[in-house]
Amino acid sequence: MDPVSLLLLVVPPAYLLWVALGLLALSGLCNLIAVGLLPPKPGTPRYGLKKAWYVAINYGAANFGKAANRIQCGRTGLMVPYEDKNSAKDILTNAGVDVLTRKKPDA
């Protein structure tokens, strides 16, 4: 049983509405934070703490698994580990797929 269902079983029925509203407010706050939150890079100081924070915020925002944490209209992405970034770019370039970078394209 997931934690939310377990919490709702423990709470008295008179307070269910308040608990549900509190959970919705917490999820909304996590969604606001998740918009600008980037995943931590391995090897950075306090990586474990940053990773736990990132996972907790994304879980609270209902971005489970590998869901994108930002809206990217008209873009698709291929998620690869940081250490495989260069080989993934080479594979896509050799296959004739345009690789997006942080630089904005002309026009």
Beta strands, then each sheet from edge to edge (+ up, - down):
end
